């Protein structure tokens, strides 16, 4: 996968994306992912890889300051159509691997279905952590290989999934463990497809002082 291919494939996905990933079990999973976050007025919230904006209606009405980014201008155009009147939402075309924000710019970062589609998930995770403020939350809904391992069938399907713009074999531990001194898992639960899709909520601790 690369950004050039992702722009092409997700432009093609736009008319069908909500039908597959914002309906049925996926729609219910999104509700589960975004429930219980204790969102408060004036919090700065970033949606990384906002896609067609499926998460926007679920966090509206809290008086939040929301920034939604995506690599695909076509996806962002669809997301704008879901905005309720009076919501403070800024839409920016941006690469999730190179977020053009200052350090610790957001109180909550929602990264749904993005770490499995970017070419470099390690870099993407670093950027998500960087722009999250101290004591801030990182919310992740995505697919990861169970215990970092894939069945033979999933291994066979992985190249095809890559052509379609996603990776079904990424290991969350490789993204989390290098930062475990600053990140704490406050919630983790399986949601779909026998736990391949998971909800993970992280809290970013304060920078540890050097003795």
Order of alpha helices (4+ residues) and beta strands (2+ residues): alpha-alpha-beta-beta-alpha-beta-beta-alpha-beta-alpha-alpha-beta-beta
